Every structure is written in C-alpha cells, then in structure tokens.
C-alpha cells in the first residue's frame, strides 16, 4: 500500500460528500494505482474531471501514483 494526499476543487465535493473541497485528505491505495484508479476509488467519473495535478504537474489518467504524491483534482471551470 502507498499513501497519497488528495484535494478536490470547485464542485467535485458533491461527488464525495465525506471530502471537503480544498481540504487535504490522505488515502491509502495499492501500489500500482493510477490516477484513473484513484478517481474510481473516490467515486468520481473521469468525465467530470478536467485536470489532475500530481505534485504540481498535470498528469494523464494512466499515470501511476507513488507513495507521498500530492494529487489535486479539478473539474472543468467556466467563466467569462
């Protein structure tokens, strides 16, 4: 098992009521877990995610997480 720190942003909190938006949370996942696997574990559909940052860099869904990674998950954000 590895531990990663996650933060959800904008309206993603509605998908995981036990996580508050912007609040860090440590999550234990099996070694070899990808960003996409993490989203599944959290109950977040990839379609509602626009960007995932791992340690400050944008990463694809097939990116393999490592122990101690910091993961920020962002939905599409509109504005004008």
MODELLER restraints for C-alpha pairs under 7 A, 6 or more apart:
rsr = mdl.restraints
at = mdl.atoms
rsr.add(forms.Gaussian(group=physical.xy_distance, feature=features.Distance(at['CA:1:A'], at['CA:28:A']), mean=6.30, stdev=0.5))
rsr.add(forms.Gaussian(group=physical.xy_distance, feature=features.Distance(at['CA:1:A'], at['CA:29:A']), mean=5.50, stdev=0.5))
rsr.add(forms.Gaussian(group=physical.xy_distance, feature=features.Distance(at['CA:1:A'], at['CA:30:A']), mean=4.31, stdev=0.5))
rsr.add(forms.Gaussian(group=physical.xy_distance, feature=features.Distance(at['CA:1:A'], at['CA:31:A']), mean=5.27, stdev=0.5))
rsr.add(forms.Gaussian(group=physical.xy_distance, feature=features.Distance(at['CA:2:A'], at['CA:28:A']), mean=5.58, stdev=0.5))
rsr.add(forms.Gaussian(group=physical.xy_distance, feature=features.Distance(at['CA:2:A'], at['CA:29:A']), mean=5.52, stdev=0.5))
rsr.add(forms.Gaussian(group=physical.xy_distance, feature=features.Distance(at['CA:2:A'], at['CA:30:A']), mean=5.97, stdev=0.5))
rsr.add(forms.Gaussian(group=physical.xy_distance, feature=features.Distance(at['CA:2:A'], at['CA:31:A']), mean=5.71, stdev=0.5))
rsr.add(forms.Gaussian(group=physical.xy_distance, feature=features.Distance(at['CA:2:A'], at['CA:66:A']), mean=6.77, stdev=0.5))
rsr.add(forms.Gaussian(group=physical.xy_distance, feature=features.Distance(at['CA:2:A'], at['CA:67:A']), mean=4.70, stdev=0.5))
rsr.add(forms.Gaussian(group=physical.xy_distance, feature=features.Distance(at['CA:3:A'], at['CA:26:A']), mean=6.37, stdev=0.5))
rsr.add(forms.Gaussian(group=physical.xy_distance, feature=features.Distance(at['CA:3:A'], at['CA:27:A']), mean=5.50, stdev=0.5))
rsr.add(forms.Gaussian(group=physical.xy_distance, feature=features.Distance(at['CA:3:A'], at['CA:28:A']), mean=4.40, stdev=0.5))
rsr.add(forms.Gaussian(group=physical.xy_distance, feature=features.Distance(at['CA:3:A'], at['CA:29:A']), mean=6.28, stdev=0.5))
rsr.add(forms.Gaussian(group=physical.xy_distance, feature=features.Distance(at['CA:3:A'], at['CA:67:A']), mean=5.23, stdev=0.5))
rsr.add(forms.Gaussian(group=physical.xy_distance, feature=features.Distance(at['CA:3:A'], at['CA:68:A']), mean=5.78, stdev=0.5))
rsr.add(forms.Gaussian(group=physical.xy_distance, feature=features.Distance(at['CA:4:A'], at['CA:26:A']), mean=5.61, stdev=0.5))
rsr.add(forms.Gaussian(group=physical.xy_distance, feature=features.Distance(at['CA:4:A'], at['CA:27:A']), mean=5.47, stdev=0.5))
rsr.add(forms.Gaussian(group=physical.xy_distance, feature=features.Distance(at['CA:4:A'], at['CA:28:A']), mean=6.53, stdev=0.5))
rsr.add(forms.Gaussian(group=physical.xy_distance, feature=features.Distance(at['CA:4:A'], at['CA:67:A']), mean=6.01, stdev=0.5))
rsr.add(forms.Gaussian(group=physical.xy_distance, feature=features.Distance(at['CA:4:A'], at['CA:68:A']), mean=5.06, stdev=0.5))
rsr.add(forms.Gaussian(group=physical.xy_distance, feature=features.Distance(at['CA:4:A'], at['CA:69:A']), mean=4.99, stdev=0.5))
rsr.add(forms.Gaussian(group=physical.xy_distance, feature=features.Distance(at['CA:4:A'], at['CA:70:A']), mean=5.93, stdev=0.5))
rsr.add(forms.Gaussian(group=physical.xy_distance, feature=features.Distance(at['CA:5:A'], at['CA:24:A']), mean=6.22, stdev=0.5))
rsr.add(forms.Gaussian(group=physical.xy_distance, feature=features.Distance(at['CA:5:A'], at['CA:25:A']), mean=5.41, stdev=0.5))
rsr.add(forms.Gaussian(group=physical.xy_distance, feature=features.Distance(at['CA:5:A'], at['CA:26:A']), mean=4.37, stdev=0.5))
rsr.add(forms.Gaussian(group=physical.xy_distance, feature=features.Distance(at['CA:5:A'], at['CA:27:A']), mean=6.23, stdev=0.5))
rsr.add(forms.Gaussian(group=physical.xy_distance, feature=features.Distance(at['CA:5:A'], at['CA:68:A']), mean=6.92, stdev=0.5))
rsr.add(forms.Gaussian(group=physical.xy_distance, feature=features.Distance(at['CA:5:A'], at['CA:69:A']), mean=6.32, stdev=0.5))
rsr.add(forms.Gaussian(group=physical.xy_distance, feature=features.Distance(at['CA:5:A'], at['CA:70:A']), mean=4.74, stdev=0.5))
rsr.add(forms.Gaussian(group=physical.xy_distance, feature=features.Distance(at['CA:5:A'], at['CA:71:A']), mean=5.97, stdev=0.5))
rsr.add(forms.Gaussian(group=physical.xy_distance, feature=features.Distance(at['CA:6:A'], at['CA:24:A']), mean=5.60, stdev=0.5))
rsr.add(forms.Gaussian(group=physical.xy_distance, feature=features.Distance(at['CA:6:A'], at['CA:25:A']), mean=5.34, stdev=0.5))
rsr.add(forms.Gaussian(group=physical.xy_distance, feature=features.Distance(at['CA:6:A'], at['CA:26:A']), mean=6.35, stdev=0.5))
rsr.add(forms.Gaussian(group=physical.xy_distance, feature=features.Distance(at['CA:6:A'], at['CA:70:A']), mean=5.96, stdev=0.5))
rsr.add(forms.Gaussian(group=physical.xy_distance, feature=features.Distance(at['CA:6:A'], at['CA:71:A']), mean=4.66, stdev=0.5))
rsr.add(forms.Gaussian(group=physical.xy_distance, feature=features.Distance(at['CA:6:A'], at['CA:72:A']), mean=5.83, stdev=0.5))
rsr.add(forms.Gaussian(group=physical.xy_distance, feature=features.Distance(at['CA:7:A'], at['CA:21:A']), mean=6.83, stdev=0.5))
rsr.add(forms.Gaussian(group=physical.xy_distance, feature=features.Distance(at['CA:7:A'], at['CA:22:A']), mean=5.27, stdev=0.5))
rsr.add(forms.Gaussian(group=physical.xy_distance, feature=features.Distance(at['CA:7:A'], at['CA:23:A']), mean=5.77, stdev=0.5))
rsr.add(forms.Gaussian(group=physical.xy_distance, feature=features.Distance(at['CA:7:A'], at['CA:24:A']), mean=4.96, stdev=0.5))
rsr.add(forms.Gaussian(group=physical.xy_distance, feature=features.Distance(at['CA:7:A'], at['CA:25:A']), mean=6.61, stdev=0.5))
rsr.add(forms.Gaussian(group=physical.xy_distance, feature=features.Distance(at['CA:7:A'], at['CA:71:A']), mean=6.32, stdev=0.5))
rsr.add(forms.Gaussian(group=physical.xy_distance, feature=features.Distance(at['CA:7:A'], at['CA:72:A']), mean=4.89, stdev=0.5))
rsr.add(forms.Gaussian(group=physical.xy_distance, feature=features.Distance(at['CA:7:A'], at['CA:73:A']), mean=6.31, stdev=0.5))
rsr.add(forms.Gaussian(group=physical.xy_distance, feature=features.Distance(at['CA:8:A'], at['CA:21:A']), mean=5.05, stdev=0.5))
rsr.add(forms.Gaussian(group=physical.xy_distance, feature=features.Distance(at['CA:8:A'], at['CA:22:A']), mean=5.46, stdev=0.5))
rsr.add(forms.Gaussian(group=physical.xy_distance, feature=features.Distance(at['CA:8:A'], at['CA:72:A']), mean=6.04, stdev=0.5))
rsr.add(forms.Gaussian(group=physical.xy_distance, feature=features.Distance(at['CA:8:A'], at['CA:73:A']), mean=5.03, stdev=0.5))
rsr.add(forms.Gaussian(group=physical.xy_distance, feature=features.Distance(at['CA:8:A'], at['CA:74:A']), mean=6.49, stdev=0.5))
rsr.add(forms.Gaussian(group=physical.xy_distance, feature=features.Distance(at['CA:9:A'], at['CA:21:A']), mean=5.21, stdev=0.5))
rsr.add(forms.Gaussian(group=physical.xy_distance, feature=features.Distance(at['CA:9:A'], at['CA:22:A']), mean=5.55, stdev=0.5))
rsr.add(forms.Gaussian(group=physical.xy_distance, feature=features.Distance(at['CA:9:A'], at['CA:73:A']), mean=6.19, stdev=0.5))
rsr.add(forms.Gaussian(group=physical.xy_distance, feature=features.Distance(at['CA:9:A'], at['CA:74:A']), mean=5.27, stdev=0.5))
rsr.add(forms.Gaussian(group=physical.xy_distance, feature=features.Distance(at['CA:10:A'], at['CA:21:A']), mean=6.68, stdev=0.5))
rsr.add(forms.Gaussian(group=physical.xy_distance, feature=features.Distance(at['CA:10:A'], at['CA:74:A']), mean=6.85, stdev=0.5))
rsr.add(forms.Gaussian(group=physical.xy_distance, feature=features.Distance(at['CA:10:A'], at['CA:75:A']), mean=6.81, stdev=0.5))
rsr.add(forms.Gaussian(group=physical.xy_distance, feature=features.Distance(at['CA:12:A'], at['CA:75:A']), mean=6.68, stdev=0.5))
rsr.add(forms.Gaussian(group=physical.xy_distance, feature=features.Distance(at['CA:13:A'], at['CA:19:A']), mean=6.20, stdev=0.5))
rsr.add(forms.Gaussian(group=physical.xy_distance, feature=features.Distance(at['CA:13:A'], at['CA:20:A']), mean=5.86, stdev=0.5))
rsr.add(forms.Gaussian(group=physical.xy_distance, feature=features.Distance(at['CA:13:A'], at['CA:21:A']), mean=5.36, stdev=0.5))
rsr.add(forms.Gaussian(group=physical.xy_distance, feature=features.Distance(at['CA:15:A'], at['CA:43:A']), mean=6.69, stdev=0.5))
rsr.add(forms.Gaussian(group=physical.xy_distance, feature=features.Distance(at['CA:15:A'], at['CA:44:A']), mean=6.04, stdev=0.5))
rsr.add(forms.Gaussian(group=physical.xy_distance, feature=features.Distance(at['CA:16:A'], at['CA:42:A']), mean=6.73, stdev=0.5))
rsr.add(forms.Gaussian(group=physical.xy_distance, feature=features.Distance(at['CA:16:A'], at['CA:43:A']), mean=6.84, stdev=0.5))
rsr.add(forms.Gaussian(group=physical.xy_distance, feature=features.Distance(at['CA:32:A'], at['CA:64:A']), mean=5.93, stdev=0.5))
rsr.add(forms.Gaussian(group=physical.xy_distance, feature=features.Distance(at['CA:32:A'], at['CA:65:A']), mean=6.75, stdev=0.5))
rsr.add(forms.Gaussian(group=physical.xy_distance, feature=features.Distance(at['CA:33:A'], at['CA:64:A']), mean=5.74, stdev=0.5))
rsr.add(forms.Gaussian(group=physical.xy_distance, feature=features.Distance(at['CA:33:A'], at['CA:65:A']), mean=5.84, stdev=0.5))
rsr.add(forms.Gaussian(group=physical.xy_distance, feature=features.Distance(at['CA:34:A'], at['CA:61:A']), mean=6.57, stdev=0.5))
rsr.add(forms.Gaussian(group=physical.xy_distance, feature=features.Distance(at['CA:34:A'], at['CA:62:A']), mean=5.40, stdev=0.5))
rsr.add(forms.Gaussian(group=physical.xy_distance, feature=features.Distance(at['CA:34:A'], at['CA:63:A']), mean=5.20, stdev=0.5))
rsr.add(forms.Gaussian(group=physical.xy_distance, feature=features.Distance(at['CA:34:A'], at['CA:64:A']), mean=4.18, stdev=0.5))
rsr.add(forms.Gaussian(group=physical.xy_distance, feature=features.Distance(at['CA:34:A'], at['CA:65:A']), mean=5.55, stdev=0.5))
rsr.add(forms.Gaussian(group=physical.xy_distance, feature=features.Distance(at['CA:35:A'], at['CA:61:A']), mean=4.81, stdev=0.5))
rsr.add(forms.Gaussian(group=physical.xy_distance, feature=features.Distance(at['CA:35:A'], at['CA:62:A']), mean=6.05, stdev=0.5))
rsr.add(forms.Gaussian(group=physical.xy_distance, feature=features.Distance(at['CA:35:A'], at['CA:63:A']), mean=5.64, stdev=0.5))
rsr.add(forms.Gaussian(group=physical.xy_distance, feature=features.Distance(at['CA:35:A'], at['CA:64:A']), mean=6.47, stdev=0.5))
rsr.add(forms.Gaussian(group=physical.xy_distance, feature=features.Distance(at['CA:35:A'], at['CA:65:A']), mean=6.65, stdev=0.5))
rsr.add(forms.Gaussian(group=physical.xy_distance, feature=features.Distance(at['CA:36:A'], at['CA:61:A']), mean=4.55, stdev=0.5))
rsr.add(forms.Gaussian(group=physical.xy_distance, feature=features.Distance(at['CA:36:A'], at['CA:62:A']), mean=6.18, stdev=0.5))
rsr.add(forms.Gaussian(group=physical.xy_distance, feature=features.Distance(at['CA:39:A'], at['CA:45:A']), mean=6.70, stdev=0.5))
rsr.add(forms.Gaussian(group=physical.xy_distance, feature=features.Distance(at['CA:39:A'], at['CA:46:A']), mean=6.88, stdev=0.5))
rsr.add(forms.Gaussian(group=physical.xy_distance, feature=features.Distance(at['CA:48:A'], at['CA:75:A']), mean=5.70, stdev=0.5))
rsr.add(forms.Gaussian(group=physical.xy_distance, feature=features.Distance(at['CA:49:A'], at['CA:73:A']), mean=6.94, stdev=0.5))
rsr.add(forms.Gaussian(group=physical.xy_distance, feature=features.Distance(at['CA:49:A'], at['CA:74:A']), mean=5.77, stdev=0.5))
rsr.add(forms.Gaussian(group=physical.xy_distance, feature=features.Distance(at['CA:49:A'], at['CA:75:A']), mean=4.30, stdev=0.5))
rsr.add(forms.Gaussian(group=physical.xy_distance, feature=features.Distance(at['CA:49:A'], at['CA:76:A']), mean=6.52, stdev=0.5))
rsr.add(forms.Gaussian(group=physical.xy_distance, feature=features.Distance(at['CA:50:A'], at['CA:74:A']), mean=5.79, stdev=0.5))
rsr.add(forms.Gaussian(group=physical.xy_distance, feature=features.Distance(at['CA:50:A'], at['CA:75:A']), mean=4.72, stdev=0.5))
rsr.add(forms.Gaussian(group=physical.xy_distance, feature=features.Distance(at['CA:50:A'], at['CA:76:A']), mean=4.91, stdev=0.5))
rsr.add(forms.Gaussian(group=physical.xy_distance, feature=features.Distance(at['CA:51:A'], at['CA:58:A']), mean=6.61, stdev=0.5))
rsr.add(forms.Gaussian(group=physical.xy_distance, feature=features.Distance(at['CA:51:A'], at['CA:73:A']), mean=6.18, stdev=0.5))
rsr.add(forms.Gaussian(group=physical.xy_distance, feature=features.Distance(at['CA:51:A'], at['CA:74:A']), mean=5.17, stdev=0.5))
rsr.add(forms.Gaussian(group=physical.xy_distance, feature=features.Distance(at['CA:51:A'], at['CA:75:A']), mean=6.66, stdev=0.5))
rsr.add(forms.Gaussian(group=physical.xy_distance, feature=features.Distance(at['CA:52:A'], at['CA:58:A']), mean=5.62, stdev=0.5))
rsr.add(forms.Gaussian(group=physical.xy_distance, feature=features.Distance(at['CA:52:A'], at['CA:59:A']), mean=5.84, stdev=0.5))
rsr.add(forms.Gaussian(group=physical.xy_distance, feature=features.Distance(at['CA:52:A'], at['CA:71:A']), mean=6.87, stdev=0.5))
rsr.add(forms.Gaussian(group=physical.xy_distance, feature=features.Distance(at['CA:52:A'], at['CA:72:A']), mean=5.65, stdev=0.5))
rsr.add(forms.Gaussian(group=physical.xy_distance, feature=features.Distance(at['CA:52:A'], at['CA:73:A']), mean=4.68, stdev=0.5))
rsr.add(forms.Gaussian(group=physical.xy_distance, feature=features.Distance(at['CA:52:A'], at['CA:74:A']), mean=6.20, stdev=0.5))
rsr.add(forms.Gaussian(group=physical.xy_distance, feature=features.Distance(at['CA:53:A'], at['CA:59:A']), mean=5.79, stdev=0.5))
rsr.add(forms.Gaussian(group=physical.xy_distance, feature=features.Distance(at['CA:53:A'], at['CA:71:A']), mean=5.58, stdev=0.5))
rsr.add(forms.Gaussian(group=physical.xy_distance, feature=features.Distance(at['CA:53:A'], at['CA:72:A']), mean=5.02, stdev=0.5))
rsr.add(forms.Gaussian(group=physical.xy_distance, feature=features.Distance(at['CA:53:A'], at['CA:73:A']), mean=6.59, stdev=0.5))
rsr.add(forms.Gaussian(group=physical.xy_distance, feature=features.Distance(at['CA:54:A'], at['CA:69:A']), mean=6.40, stdev=0.5))
rsr.add(forms.Gaussian(group=physical.xy_distance, feature=features.Distance(at['CA:54:A'], at['CA:70:A']), mean=5.55, stdev=0.5))
rsr.add(forms.Gaussian(group=physical.xy_distance, feature=features.Distance(at['CA:54:A'], at['CA:71:A']), mean=4.59, stdev=0.5))
rsr.add(forms.Gaussian(group=physical.xy_distance, feature=features.Distance(at['CA:54:A'], at['CA:72:A']), mean=6.56, stdev=0.5))
rsr.add(forms.Gaussian(group=physical.xy_distance, feature=features.Distance(at['CA:55:A'], at['CA:69:A']), mean=6.07, stdev=0.5))
rsr.add(forms.Gaussian(group=physical.xy_distance, feature=features.Distance(at['CA:55:A'], at['CA:70:A']), mean=5.06, stdev=0.5))
rsr.add(forms.Gaussian(group=physical.xy_distance, feature=features.Distance(at['CA:55:A'], at['CA:71:A']), mean=6.45, stdev=0.5))
